[in-house]
């Protein structure tokens, strides 16, 4: 009798301590995640996953590992863990649905919007959700298809209620509306400005230092060409240096025009990126992971 009681006590103590240890590790990993120490959190979760026997529990841990990789700007590694979830038998539909959302975000981070939308379409085979519409709208916005993004978000705005997704979609709708109001600088106009006055195309986009550099270098070589031509004309020794300086001046003149076009493209992209950064932050908060 005493042996039986001792065995039961040992059994209970062993498995209770094991469960407590797992909970402690989960809490420790969660604290690391909140402190943005993602790689240490990933290490703890991987250790937990190794000793875990339940497929659903393993998949939930993989969700947090994938999310941490996304937070660390490593979408390829995130994709690997998401694929494990989707191919693991015994994973619930809800967990797979969340995995598809993270997969879509990982492709978004890789600027592969076709695959991102494909992931959303596959998620709809499980369930059509507000999160799916929200993510799809963000992909359209990143591609510059703002009207289509607003149309997708309008489907959510017509819904009733006060859920997290609806609040995020309202903020996202406002951001997309702001993106629509951005008036990009014209690359053709910038190129023409620099063709008439070197450096003025760069100044047109607000890059005054680049404009001064372009004007200075073109003017310097232009003046050098004139000075060499005048000297060679006086000496009647042909114009070899004039030809050399003329070629260099022409090269700087062409580079000045090309630079104006590229600077305009960069300025437009940077202006758009300022609006897309808060958009990505909003979308990242739309996917809610299960507690471990």
Secondary structure by P-SEA (a helix, b strand, c coil): caaaaaaaaaaaaaaaaaaaaaaaaaaaaaaaaaacaaaaaaaaaaaaaaacccaaaaaaaaaaaaaaaaaaccaaaaaaaaaaaaacccccaaaaaaaaaaaaaaaaaacaaaaaaaaaaaaaaacccaaaaaaaaaaaaaacaaaaaaaaaaaaaacccccaaaaaaaaaaaaaaaaaacccccaaaaaaaaaaccaaaaaaacaaaaaaaaaaaaaaaaaaaaaaaaaaaaaccccaaaaaaaaaaaaaaaaaaaaaaaaaaaaaaaaaaaaaaaaaaaaaaccccccc
